[in-house]
Amino acid sequence: MTLSRSASYTLLQYSGWGLLYVLMSLLIYNRQISVATELLYCAVLVGSTALGSHLLRNLYRRKLQQAGVLGQATSLLVGSILIAAVATTLLVMVFFLMSYTEYSFPIPEAQRWFVVKHIFFSGNFLNMLWAMLLWSALYFAITKVRQLRQTTALLQATQLDALLNQLQPHFLFNALNNIRALILEDPEKAREMLSVLADMLRYNLDPRAGVKVPLAQELEVVQHYLALCSIQFEQRLRYQQQIPEACLALAVPRLLLQLCVENAIKHGISQLPAGGCIAISARITDNQLCLTVSNDGQLQPGTTGTGVGLANIRQRLGLLYQGRASLQLTQQQHQVLTEICLPMESLDESTAG
């Protein structure tokens, strides 16, 4: 469960200032007044400082985002001094008010200035000043970290969009060429393939589509893609899939499998006069979803999956999973295997993350 920004702030405020109140109540002790009165003084001092920090936060949010480092440091210092001074002044006022009650001793007029100096400079002001400086520093640090995360997330989203946009022109060019060649041979089949292409373009260009989709949806797109490729390869292209039911709802990067299949056709099936078979399988291992795309063919010497298509996949995996996903290209007998392992997550979990 992830707390909202407002809930996190409230929790930290109550926890931090509450802890300070407990520590001061334990450390400060005066034998001449009751414990209840001492707790009241601590509550006034810490409570007014906490309230001042909340008011100062609103100022920080409105005024300091555009300020430079020097301006922020100056505002932090001045604001902390002001809040500490106001809180300590309120403590002095409460102390004098309490002197007129039965819970404290009366203060002779000749000693009032001495009492003010004693309360103000005996440590109360400095304690609250240090507390406010620490609070302000933490507030700025947390704010900067949050802004950095937001900027990083925005940059990643922009990079992912750019990578996805690399796929569409290349795919569209190939599909239109294949359909154009089919029009004269089989107009009915060409119309059917145009409908399939329209469905795929709608999927690719849908602004509501997320970066990740359920595996079942990605497999459906792959089937559409293979249907378009079958125009060119006809009986030379065969397809198999073995996907456990438990894997279908898991989240995968959008167009991930299509790129793998496209790479398998381009560098494998198309190089074989008799064509070959493409197989997609999935399994769950150690809380990871492992997807394997295999194709008949031979891995060229020195090939490590650095082509445009697989390089695109590697970049997207790096952006989305920060080192928690892997891609391997291997040769097993007469087949080339592309294996991708991702953290196992549902679509809701991937969106929240």
C-alpha positions as CSV (number, residue, x, y, z in Angstrom):
1,M,0.0,0.0,0.0
2,T,1.5,3.3,-1.1
3,L,0.6,6.5,0.9
4,S,-0.4,9.6,-1.0
5,R,1.9,12.6,-0.7
6,S,-0.5,14.4,1.7
7,A,-0.9,11.3,3.9
8,S,2.9,10.8,4.0
9,Y,3.5,14.4,5.0
10,T,0.9,14.2,7.8
11,L,2.4,11.0,9.1
12,L,5.9,12.4,9.1
13,Q,4.7,15.6,10.8
14,Y,3.0,13.9,13.6
15,S,5.8,11.3,14.0
16,G,8.6,13.8,14.0
17,W,7.2,16.5,16.2
18,G,5.6,13.9,18.5
19,L,9.0,12.2,19.0
20,L,10.6,15.6,19.8
21,Y,7.8,16.3,22.4
22,V,8.5,12.9,24.1
23,L,12.2,13.5,24.2
24,M,11.9,17.0,25.6
25,S,9.4,15.8,28.2
26,L,11.9,13.1,29.3
27,L,15.0,15.3,29.3
28,I,13.6,18.6,30.8
29,Y,12.8,18.4,34.5
30,N,12.2,21.1,37.1
31,R,11.7,20.2,40.7
32,Q,9.8,23.5,41.5
33,I,6.8,22.8,39.2
34,S,4.6,19.9,38.6
35,V,5.1,17.4,35.9
36,A,1.8,18.3,34.3
37,T,2.8,22.0,34.0
38,E,6.2,21.0,32.5
39,L,4.3,18.8,29.9
40,L,2.1,21.8,29.1
41,Y,5.1,24.0,28.5
42,C,6.7,21.3,26.2
43,A,3.4,21.0,24.3
44,V,3.2,24.8,23.8
45,L,6.8,25.0,22.6
46,V,6.8,21.9,20.3
47,G,3.2,22.4,19.2
48,S,3.7,26.0,18.1
49,T,6.9,25.1,16.3
50,A,5.1,22.2,14.5
51,L,2.3,24.6,13.5
52,G,4.9,27.1,12.3
53,S,6.6,24.4,10.2
54,H,3.3,23.7,8.5
55,L,2.8,27.4,7.7
56,L,6.4,27.6,6.5
57,R,5.8,24.6,4.2
58,N,3.1,26.5,2.4
59,L,5.5,29.4,1.8
60,Y,8.2,27.0,0.6
61,R,5.8,25.5,-1.9
62,R,4.8,28.8,-3.3
63,K,7.9,30.9,-3.3
64,L,11.0,28.8,-3.3
65,Q,10.6,26.6,-6.3
66,Q,12.0,29.3,-8.5
67,A,14.7,30.5,-6.1
68,G,18.4,29.6,-6.5
69,V,20.4,27.7,-4.0
70,L,21.5,30.8,-2.1
71,G,17.9,32.1,-2.0
72,Q,16.7,28.8,-0.7
73,A,19.4,28.6,2.0
74,T,18.6,32.2,3.1
75,S,14.9,31.5,3.3
76,L,15.5,28.3,5.2
77,L,17.6,30.1,7.8
78,V,15.4,33.1,8.2
79,G,12.2,31.0,8.3
80,S,13.7,28.7,10.9
81,I,14.8,31.6,13.1
82,L,11.4,33.3,12.8
83,I,9.5,30.2,13.8
84,A,11.8,29.3,16.7
85,A,11.5,32.9,18.0
86,V,7.7,32.9,17.8
87,A,7.4,29.5,19.5
88,T,9.7,30.6,22.3
89,T,7.8,33.9,22.7
90,L,4.6,32.0,23.0
91,L,6.2,29.8,25.7
92,V,7.2,33.0,27.6
93,M,3.6,34.3,27.4
94,V,2.1,31.0,28.6
95,F,4.7,30.9,31.5
96,F,3.6,34.4,32.6
97,L,-0.1,33.5,32.3
98,M,0.5,30.4,34.4
99,S,2.1,32.5,37.1
100,Y,-1.3,34.0,37.9
101,T,-2.8,30.5,38.5
102,E,-2.4,28.0,41.3
103,Y,-0.3,25.8,39.1
104,S,2.8,28.0,39.3
105,F,4.5,30.5,41.5
106,P,3.9,34.3,41.1
107,I,6.7,36.2,39.4
108,P,7.9,39.5,41.1
109,E,8.0,42.4,38.8
110,A,11.7,43.0,39.4
111,Q,12.5,39.5,38.1
112,R,10.3,39.4,35.0
113,W,13.0,40.4,32.6
114,F,15.4,37.9,34.1
115,V,12.7,35.2,33.7
116,V,12.2,36.1,30.1
117,K,15.9,35.9,29.3
118,H,16.2,32.6,31.2
119,I,13.3,31.0,29.3
120,F,14.3,32.4,26.0
121,F,18.0,31.7,26.0
122,S,18.2,28.7,28.4
123,G,18.0,26.4,25.4
124,N,14.4,26.6,24.3
125,F,15.1,28.9,21.4
126,L,18.2,27.1,20.2
127,N,16.5,23.7,20.5
128,M,13.6,24.9,18.3
129,L,16.0,26.6,15.9
130,W,17.9,23.3,15.4
131,A,14.6,21.4,15.1
132,M,13.4,23.8,12.4
133,L,16.7,23.8,10.5
134,L,16.6,20.0,10.5
135,W,12.9,20.0,9.4
136,S,13.6,22.5,6.6
137,A,16.6,20.6,5.4
138,L,14.6,17.3,5.3
139,Y,11.7,19.1,3.6
140,F,13.9,20.4,0.8
141,A,15.7,17.0,0.5
142,I,12.4,15.1,0.2
143,T,11.1,17.7,-2.3
144,K,14.2,17.5,-4.5
145,V,14.1,13.6,-4.5
146,R,10.5,13.7,-5.5
147,Q,11.1,16.2,-8.3
148,L,14.1,14.1,-9.5
149,R,11.9,11.0,-9.6
150,Q,9.2,12.8,-11.5
151,T,11.7,14.2,-14.0
152,T,13.2,10.7,-14.4
153,A,9.8,9.1,-14.9
154,L,8.9,11.8,-17.5
155,L,12.2,11.2,-19.3
156,Q,11.7,7.5,-19.3
157,A,8.1,7.9,-20.7
158,T,9.5,10.1,-23.5
159,Q,12.2,7.7,-24.3
160,L,9.8,4.8,-24.4
161,D,7.4,6.7,-26.7
162,A,10.4,7.4,-29.0
163,L,11.3,3.7,-29.0
164,L,7.8,2.6,-29.8
165,N,7.5,5.1,-32.6
166,Q,10.6,3.5,-34.2
167,L,8.5,0.3,-34.7
168,Q,5.5,1.7,-36.5
169,P,6.9,3.1,-39.8
170,H,9.0,0.0,-40.4
171,F,6.1,-2.4,-39.7
172,L,3.6,-0.3,-41.7
173,F,5.9,-0.2,-44.8
174,N,6.3,-4.0,-44.9
175,A,2.6,-4.7,-44.3
176,L,1.5,-2.3,-47.0
177,N,4.0,-3.8,-49.5
178,N,2.7,-7.3,-48.8
179,I,-1.0,-6.3,-49.1
180,R,-0.3,-4.4,-52.3
181,A,1.2,-7.6,-53.8
182,L,-1.8,-9.6,-52.7
183,I,-4.5,-7.3,-54.2
184,L,-4.0,-8.6,-57.8
185,E,-3.8,-12.3,-56.7
186,D,-6.6,-12.4,-54.1
187,P,-8.6,-9.2,-53.6
188,E,-10.8,-10.9,-50.9
189,K,-7.8,-11.9,-48.9
190,A,-6.3,-8.4,-49.4
191,R,-9.4,-6.8,-47.9
192,E,-9.2,-9.2,-44.9
193,M,-5.6,-8.3,-44.3
194,L,-6.4,-4.6,-44.5
195,S,-8.9,-5.1,-41.7
196,V,-6.2,-7.0,-39.7
197,L,-3.7,-4.1,-40.4
198,A,-6.3,-1.5,-39.3
199,D,-6.8,-3.4,-36.0
200,M,-3.0,-3.5,-35.4
201,L,-2.6,0.2,-36.2
202,R,-5.5,1.0,-33.9
203,Y,-3.7,-1.0,-31.1
204,N,-0.3,0.7,-31.9
205,L,-1.6,4.2,-32.1
206,D,-4.2,4.1,-29.3
207,P,-3.2,7.0,-26.9
208,R,-4.9,5.2,-24.0
209,A,-2.7,2.1,-24.4
210,G,-0.2,1.7,-21.6
211,V,3.4,0.9,-21.8
212,K,2.6,-2.6,-20.6
213,V,-0.3,-4.9,-21.6
214,P,-1.5,-8.4,-20.6
215,L,0.4,-11.2,-22.2
216,A,-2.9,-12.5,-23.8
217,Q,-3.3,-9.1,-25.6
218,E,0.2,-9.2,-26.8
219,L,-0.2,-12.7,-28.2
220,E,-3.3,-11.6,-30.1
221,V,-1.3,-8.9,-31.7
222,V,1.4,-11.4,-32.7
223,Q,-1.2,-13.6,-34.4
224,H,-2.4,-10.6,-36.4
225,Y,1.2,-9.8,-37.3
226,L,1.9,-13.4,-38.4
227,A,-1.3,-13.3,-40.5
228,L,0.1,-10.3,-42.4
229,C,3.5,-12.0,-42.8
230,S,1.8,-15.2,-44.2
231,I,0.8,-13.1,-47.2
232,Q,4.5,-13.1,-48.2
233,F,5.7,-16.5,-46.8
234,E,2.5,-18.5,-47.3
235,Q,3.2,-22.2,-46.3
236,R,6.8,-21.4,-45.5
237,L,5.8,-19.8,-42.2
238,R,4.4,-22.0,-39.4
239,Y,3.5,-20.9,-35.9
240,Q,3.1,-22.7,-32.5
241,Q,2.5,-21.4,-29.0
242,Q,2.5,-23.0,-25.5
243,I,1.3,-20.5,-22.9
244,P,0.1,-21.6,-19.4
245,E,-3.2,-20.1,-18.3
246,A,-1.5,-18.5,-15.3
247,C,0.7,-16.4,-17.6
248,L,-1.9,-14.8,-19.7
249,A,-2.9,-12.0,-17.3
250,L,0.7,-11.0,-16.5
251,A,2.0,-7.7,-17.7
252,V,4.6,-7.4,-20.5
253,P,5.9,-4.4,-22.4
254,R,3.7,-3.5,-25.4
255,L,4.9,-4.9,-28.8
256,L,7.7,-6.9,-27.1
257,L,6.7,-10.2,-28.7
258,Q,6.0,-8.6,-32.0
259,L,9.5,-7.3,-32.2
260,C,10.9,-10.8,-31.3
261,V,8.8,-12.5,-33.9
262,E,9.8,-9.9,-36.5
263,N,13.4,-10.5,-35.7
264,A,12.9,-14.2,-36.0
265,I,11.3,-13.9,-39.4
266,K,13.8,-11.5,-40.7
267,H,17.0,-13.3,-39.6
268,G,15.7,-16.8,-39.5
269,I,12.7,-17.9,-41.5
270,S,13.3,-15.6,-44.5
271,Q,16.8,-17.0,-44.9
272,L,15.6,-20.6,-45.3
273,P,14.2,-21.7,-48.7
274,A,11.8,-24.1,-47.1
275,G,10.8,-21.6,-44.4
276,G,10.4,-22.8,-40.8
277,C,8.4,-22.6,-37.6
278,I,8.2,-19.9,-35.0
279,A,7.2,-21.0,-31.5
280,I,6.3,-18.9,-28.4
281,S,6.3,-20.4,-24.9
282,A,6.1,-19.0,-21.4
283,R,6.9,-20.2,-17.9
284,I,7.1,-18.8,-14.4
285,T,10.4,-19.3,-12.6
286,D,11.5,-17.7,-9.3
287,N,8.8,-15.0,-9.5
288,Q,9.8,-14.2,-13.1
289,L,7.9,-14.5,-16.3
290,C,10.2,-16.1,-18.9
291,L,9.2,-15.8,-22.6
292,T,10.9,-17.8,-25.3
293,V,10.6,-17.1,-29.0
294,S,12.3,-19.8,-31.1
295,N,12.7,-20.1,-34.8
296,D,14.4,-22.4,-37.3
297,G,17.7,-21.1,-38.5
298,Q,21.3,-20.5,-37.5
299,L,22.7,-17.7,-35.3
300,Q,25.2,-15.8,-37.3
301,P,28.8,-15.8,-35.8
302,G,29.4,-12.8,-33.6
303,T,25.7,-12.0,-33.3
304,T,24.6,-11.1,-29.7
305,G,21.3,-9.5,-30.4
306,T,22.5,-6.0,-31.1
307,G,20.4,-5.5,-34.2
308,V,17.9,-2.6,-34.3
309,G,14.9,-4.7,-33.2
310,L,16.6,-6.4,-30.2
311,A,18.5,-3.3,-29.3
312,N,15.2,-1.5,-29.1
313,I,14.0,-4.3,-26.7
314,R,17.1,-4.0,-24.5
315,Q,16.6,-0.3,-24.2
316,R,13.0,-0.6,-23.2
317,L,13.7,-3.4,-20.7
318,G,16.4,-1.2,-19.1
319,L,14.0,1.7,-18.8
320,L,11.1,-0.3,-17.5
321,Y,12.8,-2.7,-15.1
322,Q,16.1,-1.0,-14.2
323,G,18.2,-4.1,-14.5
324,R,15.6,-6.6,-13.3
325,A,14.9,-8.0,-16.8
326,S,17.2,-9.9,-19.2
327,L,17.3,-10.8,-22.9
328,Q,19.4,-13.7,-24.2
329,L,19.9,-14.9,-27.8
330,T,21.3,-18.5,-28.1
331,Q,21.6,-21.3,-30.6
332,Q,20.2,-24.8,-29.7
333,Q,20.8,-27.3,-32.5
334,H,19.0,-26.0,-35.5
335,Q,17.0,-23.3,-33.6
336,V,17.7,-19.8,-32.5
337,L,16.1,-19.0,-29.1
338,T,15.3,-15.5,-27.8
339,E,14.6,-15.6,-24.1
340,I,13.3,-12.7,-22.1
341,C,12.8,-12.8,-18.4
342,L,10.7,-10.1,-16.6
343,P,9.6,-9.6,-13.0
344,M,6.3,-11.3,-12.6
345,E,3.6,-8.6,-12.1
346,S,0.0,-8.1,-12.9
347,L,-1.1,-5.1,-14.9
348,D,-2.4,-3.3,-11.8
349,E,1.0,-3.8,-10.0
350,S,3.0,-2.6,-13.1
351,T,0.8,0.6,-13.3
352,A,1.2,1.3,-9.6
353,G,4.9,0.8,-9.8
